[in-house]
Amino acid sequence: MTLRRTDPRRAARRADRAVYLRSHPVLFALLAATRHRPLLRLGRTVLVHHPDAYRQILTKVPLDRTAEHTTGGTAARLTGGGLLFDQSGAEHRASRRALGHLLSSEGIAELRPGWHQLIDSRLTGGRVDLVPVVRLLAGTTATALTGSTADPLELARAAERVAAATARTHLPGLPRPGARRRARAAAEQLRLLLPDPQDAMLAVAAVNTTLAALPRAVAWCARAHWWDRARQDPDALAAELLRLTAASPVLPRAAAAEATVLGHRLRPGDRLLLVARHAAQAHRDTPDHPLATRAPFGLGPHTCPGAALARAQLTTLLTTLTPHHPRLHRTTPNPRSALPSYRTCLLTLRGTPSGAY
């Protein structure tokens, strides 16, 4: 009897899909079932899957960033004020310019040596859980971006709790008793560490995106046997892995004005679920849409300003890990996280000792 070898890429995709289904099973089962519909209206909720519709809404359609059931609206109500990029007009542009300076290529270059040192100091050979390493990396980066003196791990865990609690209040799914109360308590804990609401939301975004993206990208790389690709062109591989994993798979938004998108009418107040995962064509080995690689970070005026930071962090992690020839031992999804994430990501390190990057 001849045994058919499993395609490593297929195995990597199947394993990564399981993370989505563990984090928000109702939501992602619905999105998977409706994937082939460019836009689908369910009452006042519109599911947006197609890359062209995703682009048009983010670049042409007025959005209400503080509406009920949007990320910004939920966060603003929990903290009693406007938060990162939930403003409009000149205030919105001023916030983006200030953060853009912090996340410039020069700013990222200053952070990179510290990332290398932090990661490499924890690759001591044998078996390593990557999640705590990435949590410390995320917290350290968040303190640097906000100028905070908080303990990086304490800040990272507070940001995780806020995101996990608030996600349950604005994403479709099974109701959880006490979710709003827990979200308010988590927001108050974070406010003790970062009193400025803008800093708080920056930390929440940075920490949770990093924790969702980096361990899953490394696990995908290991399952697909792509360490040679990581050695040859880590920047290109980082961009591809971020497309495939789509750390922020759904952007909850609300229409602020009437619009027509791909022949579908949107009305003011419509709840929009922009499926970044499908706009990025993460379900395909090779995308056929030119915006696929950019889609996980939004588009146009709603592009995430931390996109370059995320790519740089992943490139640094791949570069530091590659000489160790990591083998994936085990991953465990985290069903309580806001974004599809791992609770544990165990690697077995082999080959070149620490410090060879």
Sine and cosine of phi, psi and omega as CSV:
sin_phi,cos_phi,sin_psi,cos_psi,sin_omega,cos_omega
0.00,0.00,0.69,-0.73,0.02,-1.00
-0.98,-0.18,0.81,-0.59,0.03,-1.00
-1.00,0.00,0.76,-0.65,0.00,-1.00
-1.00,0.09,0.80,-0.59,-0.02,-1.00
-0.96,0.27,0.70,-0.72,0.02,-1.00
-0.96,0.28,0.71,-0.70,0.07,-1.00
-0.91,0.42,0.86,-0.52,-0.03,-1.00
-0.84,0.54,-0.59,0.81,0.01,-1.00
-0.91,0.42,-0.63,0.77,0.02,-1.00
-0.91,0.41,-0.64,0.77,0.03,-1.00
-0.90,0.43,-0.64,0.77,0.02,-1.00
-0.90,0.43,-0.68,0.73,-0.01,-1.00
-0.92,0.39,-0.67,0.74,-0.01,-1.00
-0.89,0.46,-0.68,0.74,0.01,-1.00
-0.92,0.40,-0.63,0.78,-0.02,-1.00
-0.95,0.32,-0.57,0.82,0.03,-1.00
-0.88,0.47,-0.55,0.83,0.00,-1.00
-0.89,0.46,-0.48,0.88,0.02,-1.00
-0.91,0.41,-0.66,0.75,0.04,-1.00
-0.87,0.50,-0.72,0.69,-0.09,-1.00
-0.94,0.34,-0.43,0.90,0.06,-1.00
-0.98,0.20,-0.51,0.86,-0.08,-1.00
-0.98,0.20,-0.72,0.69,-0.02,-1.00
-0.61,-0.79,0.97,0.24,-0.15,-0.99
-0.86,0.50,-0.66,0.75,-0.04,-1.00
-0.92,0.40,-0.74,0.67,-0.04,-1.00
-0.88,0.48,-0.76,0.65,-0.12,-0.99
-0.98,0.22,-0.41,0.91,0.15,-0.99
-0.91,0.42,-0.66,0.75,0.04,-1.00
-0.90,0.44,-0.70,0.71,-0.02,-1.00
-0.91,0.42,-0.63,0.78,0.02,-1.00
-0.91,0.42,-0.63,0.77,-0.04,-1.00
-0.94,0.33,-0.41,0.91,-0.07,-1.00
-0.94,-0.34,0.21,0.98,-0.13,-0.99
-0.83,0.56,-0.56,0.83,-0.09,-1.00
-1.00,0.10,0.04,1.00,0.08,-1.00
-0.99,-0.13,0.88,-0.48,-0.03,-1.00
-0.81,0.59,-0.76,0.65,0.13,-0.99
-0.70,-0.72,0.60,-0.80,0.02,-1.00
-0.64,-0.76,0.84,-0.54,0.02,-1.00
-1.00,-0.05,0.77,-0.64,0.13,-0.99
-0.82,-0.57,1.00,0.00,-0.11,-0.99
0.93,0.38,-0.83,-0.56,0.04,-1.00
-1.00,-0.08,0.15,0.99,0.05,-1.00
-0.96,-0.27,0.73,-0.69,0.01,-1.00
-0.87,-0.50,0.86,-0.51,0.08,-1.00
-1.00,0.04,0.79,-0.62,-0.08,-1.00
-0.89,-0.46,0.94,-0.34,-0.07,-1.00
-0.95,-0.30,-0.61,0.79,-0.19,-0.98
-0.96,0.28,0.66,-0.75,0.00,-1.00
-0.83,0.56,-0.61,0.79,-0.02,-1.00
-0.93,0.37,-0.64,0.77,0.05,-1.00
-0.92,0.39,-0.66,0.76,0.05,-1.00
-0.85,0.52,-0.73,0.69,0.01,-1.00
-0.90,0.44,-0.72,0.70,-0.07,-1.00
-0.89,0.46,-0.66,0.75,-0.02,-1.00
-0.92,0.40,-0.67,0.74,-0.05,-1.00
-0.97,0.25,-0.34,0.94,-0.05,-1.00
-0.93,-0.36,-0.34,0.94,-0.11,-0.99
-0.84,-0.54,-0.46,0.89,-0.13,-0.99
-1.00,-0.05,0.79,-0.61,0.09,-1.00
-0.88,0.47,0.75,-0.66,-0.05,-1.00
-0.88,-0.47,0.62,-0.79,0.09,-1.00
-1.00,-0.10,0.98,-0.18,-0.11,-0.99
-0.98,0.20,-0.09,1.00,0.01,-1.00
-0.90,-0.44,0.26,0.97,-0.02,-1.00
-0.94,0.33,0.34,-0.94,0.08,-1.00
-0.84,0.54,0.64,-0.77,0.05,-1.00
0.94,0.34,0.28,0.96,0.19,-0.98
-0.97,-0.25,0.34,-0.94,0.00,-1.00
-0.86,0.51,-0.75,0.67,-0.03,-1.00
-0.91,0.41,-0.66,0.75,-0.01,-1.00
-0.90,0.43,-0.68,0.73,0.03,-1.00
-0.89,0.46,-0.71,0.70,-0.02,-1.00
-0.90,0.43,-0.66,0.75,-0.01,-1.00
-0.89,0.46,-0.66,0.75,0.00,-1.00
-0.93,0.36,-0.56,0.83,0.01,-1.00
-0.94,0.35,-0.54,0.84,-0.09,-1.00
-0.97,-0.24,-0.09,1.00,0.04,-1.00
0.98,0.22,0.39,0.92,0.01,-1.00
-0.12,-0.99,0.07,-1.00,0.05,-1.00
-0.95,0.31,0.54,-0.84,-0.06,-1.00
-0.82,-0.57,-0.18,-0.98,-0.17,-0.98
-0.81,0.59,0.89,-0.45,0.09,-1.00
0.90,0.43,0.38,0.92,0.12,-0.99
-0.99,-0.14,0.10,0.99,0.06,-1.00
-0.99,0.11,-0.16,-0.99,0.07,-1.00
-0.62,-0.79,0.28,-0.96,0.10,-0.99
0.88,0.47,-0.70,-0.71,-0.10,-0.99
-0.89,0.45,-0.59,0.81,0.00,-1.00
-0.90,0.44,-0.68,0.73,0.04,-1.00
-0.87,0.49,-0.72,0.70,-0.03,-1.00
-0.92,0.39,-0.60,0.80,0.00,-1.00
-0.92,0.40,-0.65,0.76,0.03,-1.00
-0.90,0.44,-0.65,0.76,0.00,-1.00
-0.91,0.41,-0.62,0.78,0.01,-1.00
-0.91,0.42,-0.68,0.74,-0.01,-1.00
-0.90,0.44,-0.70,0.71,0.00,-1.00
-0.95,0.32,-0.57,0.82,0.04,-1.00
-0.85,0.52,-0.57,0.82,0.04,-1.00
-0.91,0.41,-0.66,0.75,0.01,-1.00
-0.91,0.41,-0.53,0.85,-0.08,-1.00
-0.97,-0.23,0.38,0.93,0.04,-1.00
-0.94,0.34,0.19,-0.98,0.02,-1.00
-0.87,0.49,-0.57,0.82,0.03,-1.00
-0.92,0.38,-0.67,0.74,0.02,-1.00
-0.90,0.43,-0.67,0.74,0.02,-1.00
-0.91,0.42,-0.63,0.78,0.02,-1.00
-0.88,0.48,-0.56,0.83,0.03,-1.00
-0.94,0.34,-0.52,0.85,-0.02,-1.00
-0.98,0.20,-0.48,0.88,-0.18,-0.98
-0.86,0.51,-0.71,0.70,0.00,-1.00
-0.84,0.54,-0.63,0.78,0.04,-1.00
-0.91,0.42,-0.61,0.79,0.07,-1.00
-0.88,0.48,-0.75,0.66,0.01,-1.00
-0.83,0.56,-0.73,0.68,-0.06,-1.00
-0.90,0.43,-0.70,0.71,-0.01,-1.00
-0.88,0.47,-0.75,0.66,-0.03,-1.00
-0.91,0.42,-0.74,0.68,-0.11,-0.99
-0.91,0.41,-0.54,0.84,-0.02,-1.00
-0.92,0.39,-0.31,0.95,-0.02,-1.00
-0.97,-0.25,0.02,1.00,0.07,-1.00
-0.99,-0.13,0.98,0.20,-0.13,-0.99
-1.00,-0.09,0.22,0.98,-0.02,-1.00
1.00,-0.04,0.28,-0.96,0.00,-1.00
0.96,0.29,-0.68,-0.73,-0.09,-1.00
-0.98,-0.21,0.73,-0.68,-0.05,-1.00
-0.75,-0.67,0.72,-0.69,0.14,-0.99
-1.00,0.02,0.90,-0.44,-0.09,-1.00
-0.96,0.29,-0.44,0.90,-0.10,-0.99
-0.88,0.47,-0.75,0.66,0.04,-1.00
-0.88,0.47,-0.55,0.83,0.05,-1.00
-0.89,0.45,-0.72,0.69,-0.01,-1.00
-0.94,0.35,-0.57,0.82,0.05,-1.00
-0.88,0.48,-0.69,0.73,0.04,-1.00
-0.92,0.40,-0.64,0.77,0.06,-1.00
-0.87,0.50,-0.70,0.71,-0.01,-1.00
-0.91,0.42,-0.71,0.71,0.00,-1.00
-0.91,0.41,-0.64,0.77,0.03,-1.00
-0.90,0.44,-0.67,0.74,0.02,-1.00
-0.91,0.41,-0.66,0.75,0.00,-1.00
-0.89,0.45,-0.65,0.76,0.03,-1.00
-0.91,0.41,-0.59,0.80,0.02,-1.00
-0.92,0.39,-0.65,0.76,-0.03,-1.00
-0.94,0.34,-0.53,0.85,-0.05,-1.00
-0.99,-0.13,-0.15,0.99,-0.06,-1.00
0.94,0.33,0.39,0.92,-0.07,-1.00
-0.99,0.15,0.49,-0.87,0.11,-0.99
-0.98,-0.20,0.16,0.99,0.01,-1.00
-0.91,0.42,0.42,-0.91,0.10,-0.99
-0.90,0.44,0.79,-0.61,-0.09,-1.00
-0.84,0.54,-0.65,0.76,-0.01,-1.00
-0.94,0.35,-0.63,0.78,0.04,-1.00
-0.89,0.45,-0.66,0.75,0.02,-1.00
-0.91,0.41,-0.68,0.73,-0.01,-1.00
-0.88,0.47,-0.70,0.71,-0.02,-1.00
-0.92,0.39,-0.59,0.80,0.05,-1.00
-0.90,0.43,-0.66,0.75,0.03,-1.00
-0.91,0.42,-0.60,0.80,0.06,-1.00
-0.89,0.45,-0.71,0.71,-0.03,-1.00
-0.90,0.44,-0.65,0.76,0.03,-1.00
-0.88,0.47,-0.75,0.66,-0.04,-1.00
-0.89,0.45,-0.69,0.72,-0.02,-1.00
-0.89,0.45,-0.67,0.74,-0.03,-1.00
-0.94,0.35,-0.68,0.73,-0.06,-1.00
-0.96,0.29,-0.52,0.85,0.00,-1.00
-0.86,0.51,-0.58,0.82,-0.03,-1.00
-0.94,0.34,-0.29,0.96,-0.04,-1.00
-1.00,-0.06,-0.28,0.96,-0.06,-1.00
-0.80,-0.60,0.06,1.00,0.09,-1.00
-0.94,-0.33,0.57,-0.82,0.04,-1.00
-0.88,0.47,0.58,-0.82,0.02,-1.00
0.28,-0.96,-0.08,-1.00,0.01,-1.00
-0.94,0.33,0.72,-0.70,-0.01,-1.00
-0.90,0.44,0.61,-0.79,0.02,-1.00
-0.87,-0.50,0.91,-0.42,-0.01,-1.00
-0.84,0.54,0.69,-0.72,0.05,-1.00
0.99,0.17,0.14,0.99,-0.07,-1.00
-0.89,0.46,-0.68,0.73,-0.02,-1.00
-0.93,0.38,-0.61,0.79,0.03,-1.00
-0.90,0.44,-0.69,0.72,0.03,-1.00
-0.91,0.42,-0.60,0.80,0.02,-1.00
-0.90,0.44,-0.67,0.74,0.02,-1.00
-0.90,0.43,-0.65,0.76,0.01,-1.00
-0.90,0.43,-0.66,0.75,0.02,-1.00
-0.90,0.43,-0.65,0.76,0.02,-1.00
-0.90,0.44,-0.61,0.79,0.02,-1.00
-0.92,0.40,-0.64,0.77,0.05,-1.00
-0.88,0.47,-0.67,0.74,0.02,-1.00
-0.92,0.38,-0.59,0.81,-0.03,-1.00
-0.90,0.43,-0.46,0.89,0.06,-1.00
-0.92,0.38,-0.51,0.86,0.01,-1.00
-1.00,0.06,-0.61,0.80,-0.03,-1.00
-0.74,-0.68,1.00,-0.01,-0.05,-1.00
-0.89,0.45,-0.50,0.86,-0.01,-1.00
-0.97,0.26,0.87,-0.49,-0.02,-1.00
-0.84,0.54,-0.57,0.82,0.02,-1.00
-0.89,0.45,-0.69,0.72,0.04,-1.00
-0.89,0.45,-0.63,0.78,-0.02,-1.00
-0.88,0.47,-0.72,0.69,-0.02,-1.00
-0.94,0.34,-0.54,0.84,0.08,-1.00
-0.88,0.47,-0.69,0.72,0.02,-1.00
-0.90,0.43,-0.67,0.74,0.01,-1.00
-0.87,0.49,-0.72,0.70,-0.01,-1.00
-0.91,0.42,-0.73,0.68,-0.07,-1.00
-0.91,0.42,-0.73,0.69,-0.08,-1.00
-0.92,0.40,-0.75,0.66,-0.12,-0.99
-0.96,0.29,-0.58,0.82,0.07,-1.00
-0.91,0.41,-0.67,0.75,0.02,-1.00
-0.89,0.46,-0.70,0.71,-0.02,-1.00
-0.93,0.36,-0.51,0.86,0.04,-1.00
-0.98,0.22,-0.61,0.79,-0.16,-0.99
-1.00,0.10,-0.77,0.64,-0.24,-0.97
-0.94,0.34,-0.77,0.63,0.01,-1.00
-0.88,0.48,-0.62,0.78,0.01,-1.00
-0.92,0.38,-0.62,0.78,0.02,-1.00
-0.90,0.44,-0.67,0.74,0.03,-1.00
-0.91,0.41,-0.66,0.75,0.03,-1.00
-0.88,0.47,-0.67,0.74,0.05,-1.00
-0.87,0.49,-0.72,0.69,-0.01,-1.00
-0.85,0.53,-0.69,0.72,-0.02,-1.00
-0.93,0.36,-0.68,0.73,-0.01,-1.00
-0.92,0.40,-0.57,0.82,-0.02,-1.00
-1.00,0.07,-0.05,1.00,-0.01,-1.00
0.87,0.50,0.79,0.62,-0.07,-1.00
-0.96,-0.29,0.35,0.94,-0.03,-1.00
-0.91,0.42,-0.48,0.88,0.10,-1.00
-0.91,0.42,-0.63,0.78,0.06,-1.00
-0.90,0.43,-0.62,0.79,0.03,-1.00
-0.90,0.45,-0.58,0.82,0.00,-1.00
-0.95,0.30,-0.61,0.80,-0.09,-1.00
-0.98,0.21,-0.68,0.73,-0.06,-1.00
-0.47,-0.88,0.98,0.20,-0.05,-1.00
-0.90,0.44,-0.52,0.85,0.00,-1.00
-0.90,0.43,-0.72,0.69,0.00,-1.00
-0.91,0.41,-0.65,0.76,0.00,-1.00
-0.92,0.39,-0.62,0.79,0.03,-1.00
-0.86,0.50,-0.70,0.71,0.02,-1.00
-0.88,0.47,-0.65,0.76,0.00,-1.00
-0.93,0.37,-0.67,0.74,-0.01,-1.00
-0.91,0.41,-0.59,0.81,0.06,-1.00
-0.92,0.38,-0.53,0.85,0.11,-0.99
-0.92,0.40,-0.71,0.70,-0.08,-1.00
-0.93,0.37,-0.57,0.82,-0.05,-1.00
-1.00,-0.02,-0.44,0.90,0.06,-1.00
0.67,0.74,0.96,0.27,-0.15,-0.99
-0.84,0.54,-0.62,0.79,0.07,-1.00
-0.97,-0.26,0.99,0.10,-0.20,-0.98
-0.95,0.31,-0.40,0.92,-0.04,-1.00
-0.70,-0.72,0.74,-0.67,0.08,-1.00
-0.95,-0.32,0.95,-0.30,0.04,-1.00
-0.98,0.20,0.85,-0.53,-0.01,-1.00
-0.69,-0.72,0.05,-1.00,0.05,-1.00
-0.63,-0.78,0.66,-0.75,0.02,-1.00
-0.96,0.27,0.70,-0.72,0.01,-1.00
-0.98,-0.21,-0.15,0.99,-0.01,-1.00
-0.44,-0.90,0.27,-0.96,0.03,-1.00
-0.95,0.32,0.61,-0.79,-0.01,-1.00
-0.40,-0.92,0.31,-0.95,0.10,-1.00
-0.85,-0.52,0.81,-0.58,-0.05,-1.00
-0.79,-0.61,0.88,-0.47,-0.04,-1.00
0.76,0.65,0.66,0.75,0.04,-1.00
0.99,0.15,0.03,1.00,0.00,-1.00
-0.96,-0.27,0.74,-0.68,-0.02,-1.00
-1.00,0.10,0.76,-0.65,0.13,-0.99
-0.95,-0.30,0.65,-0.76,-0.02,-1.00
-0.92,-0.38,0.49,-0.87,0.06,-1.00
-0.82,0.58,0.73,-0.68,-0.01,-1.00
1.00,-0.04,-0.16,0.99,0.06,-1.00
-0.87,0.49,0.70,-0.72,0.07,-1.00
-0.99,0.11,0.83,-0.56,-0.06,-1.00
-0.93,-0.36,0.83,-0.56,0.14,-0.99
-0.97,-0.26,0.99,-0.17,-0.03,-1.00
-1.00,0.08,0.93,-0.37,-0.12,-0.99
-1.00,0.05,1.00,-0.01,-0.03,-1.00
-0.88,0.47,-0.55,0.84,0.01,-1.00
-0.86,0.52,-0.67,0.74,-0.02,-1.00
-0.99,0.15,-0.54,0.84,0.09,-1.00
-0.89,0.45,-0.54,0.84,0.05,-1.00
-0.99,0.15,-0.08,1.00,-0.04,-1.00
0.80,0.60,0.70,0.72,0.00,-1.00
-0.91,0.41,-0.30,0.96,0.01,-1.00
-0.99,0.11,0.03,1.00,-0.01,-1.00
-0.88,-0.47,0.60,-0.80,0.07,-1.00
-0.91,0.42,-0.68,0.74,-0.02,-1.00
-0.81,-0.59,0.91,-0.41,-0.03,-1.00
-0.95,0.31,0.48,-0.88,0.05,-1.00
-0.91,-0.41,0.25,0.97,0.02,-1.00
-0.87,-0.49,0.72,-0.69,-0.10,-0.99
-0.91,0.41,-0.32,0.95,-0.03,-1.00
-1.00,-0.08,0.06,1.00,-0.14,-0.99
-0.85,0.52,-0.70,0.71,-0.06,-1.00
-0.92,0.39,-0.52,0.85,-0.02,-1.00
-0.99,0.10,-0.38,0.92,-0.15,-0.99
-0.85,0.53,-0.59,0.81,-0.03,-1.00
-0.87,0.50,-0.33,0.94,-0.04,-1.00
-0.95,-0.31,0.34,0.94,-0.05,-1.00
0.98,0.21,-0.04,-1.00,-0.06,-1.00
-0.58,-0.81,0.36,-0.93,0.09,-1.00
0.86,0.51,-0.66,-0.75,-0.03,-1.00
-0.92,0.39,-0.21,0.98,0.00,-1.00
-0.96,-0.27,0.36,0.93,0.11,-0.99
-0.94,0.35,0.70,-0.71,0.04,-1.00
-0.91,0.42,0.82,-0.57,0.00,-1.00
-0.94,0.35,-0.20,0.98,0.01,-1.00
-1.00,-0.03,0.19,0.98,-0.04,-1.00
-0.86,0.51,-0.73,0.68,-0.01,-1.00
-0.90,0.43,-0.60,0.80,0.03,-1.00
-0.89,0.45,-0.71,0.71,0.00,-1.00
-0.88,0.47,-0.69,0.72,0.02,-1.00
-0.89,0.45,-0.65,0.76,-0.01,-1.00
-0.92,0.39,-0.65,0.76,0.03,-1.00
-0.89,0.46,-0.69,0.72,-0.01,-1.00
-0.93,0.38,-0.65,0.76,0.07,-1.00
-0.85,0.52,-0.70,0.72,0.02,-1.00
-0.88,0.48,-0.69,0.72,-0.01,-1.00
-0.91,0.43,-0.70,0.71,0.02,-1.00
-0.89,0.46,-0.69,0.73,-0.02,-1.00
-0.89,0.45,-0.62,0.78,-0.02,-1.00
-0.97,0.25,-0.56,0.83,-0.02,-1.00
-0.98,0.20,-0.58,0.81,-0.18,-0.98
-0.79,0.61,-0.70,0.72,-0.01,-1.00
-0.88,0.47,-0.29,0.96,-0.01,-1.00
-1.00,0.05,-0.07,1.00,-0.03,-1.00
0.74,0.67,0.85,0.52,-0.11,-0.99
-0.90,0.44,0.62,-0.79,0.13,-0.99
-0.89,-0.45,0.74,-0.68,-0.03,-1.00
-0.97,0.24,0.83,-0.56,0.01,-1.00
-1.00,-0.06,-0.79,0.61,-0.02,-1.00
-0.31,-0.95,0.57,-0.82,0.14,-0.99
-0.81,-0.59,0.55,-0.84,0.05,-1.00
-0.77,-0.64,0.89,-0.46,0.03,-1.00
-0.89,0.45,0.45,-0.89,0.04,-1.00
-0.96,-0.29,0.98,-0.20,-0.08,-1.00
-0.95,0.31,-0.20,0.98,-0.05,-1.00
-0.99,-0.13,-0.10,0.99,-0.07,-1.00
-0.97,0.25,0.41,-0.91,0.01,-1.00
-0.93,0.37,-0.69,0.72,0.02,-1.00
-0.95,-0.30,0.46,-0.89,-0.01,-1.00
-0.84,0.54,0.91,-0.41,-0.14,-0.99
-0.62,-0.79,0.18,-0.98,0.11,-0.99
-0.98,-0.18,0.58,-0.81,0.20,-0.98
-0.99,0.13,-0.62,0.78,0.09,-1.00
-0.67,-0.74,0.54,-0.84,0.08,-1.00
-0.61,-0.79,1.00,-0.02,-0.12,-0.99
-1.00,0.02,0.83,-0.56,0.04,-1.00
-0.91,-0.42,0.58,-0.82,0.18,-0.98
-0.97,-0.25,0.87,-0.49,-0.06,-1.00
-1.00,-0.04,0.70,-0.71,-0.01,-1.00
-0.73,-0.68,0.09,-1.00,0.17,-0.99
0.96,0.29,-0.70,-0.71,-0.16,-0.99
-0.85,0.53,0.73,-0.69,-0.01,-1.00
-0.94,0.34,0.18,-0.98,0.00,-1.00
-0.84,0.55,0.59,-0.81,0.05,-1.00
0.99,-0.16,0.09,1.00,-0.09,-1.00
-1.00,-0.05,0.12,0.99,-0.02,-1.00
-0.94,0.34,0.00,0.00,0.00,0.00
